[in-house]
């Protein structure tokens, strides 16, 4: 089998290992702000040409699985740009999905992290939309069914006696 060549991230490895986790991220999303349950379909690592030169980006391709509603089945793409200022966010996301290895080795094991379920939050701030990985789910989550409320308790004893001392 011919193995795909991904951009080399070894130049960021030392900084990645020593970077604390952060929260946040960048993305392309067609769903409104809110919390979604998603399945990760696949990851891709690409070099993009920008005005500032080549930039490496990891794309997380996800599909909404819940909560039930009009957005189930829609795609969400989370973009993680591989640069020193973003490594803490990337590390936090990797830890939330259960990956604790080297940055440069992720794509070799990315297949182990496809078809996993996540709880994500989509947030718009000005012109930017972000996808935050909240946590990994054990599997597809079903919407909780509304709890049946017990019938109200009716009082069947004698009526309460009136208080003989008025206030």
Protein Blocks (a to p, Z undefined) as FASTA:
>chain_A
ZZdddddfklmmmmmmmpccdeddddddfbdcdddddddfbdcddddddfkbpcdddddd
dddfbdcdjkgoiacdddddddfklmmmmmmmmmmnopabdfklmmmmmmmmgoiacddd
dddehjbccdddfbdcfbdcddddddddddddddfbdcddddfbdZZ
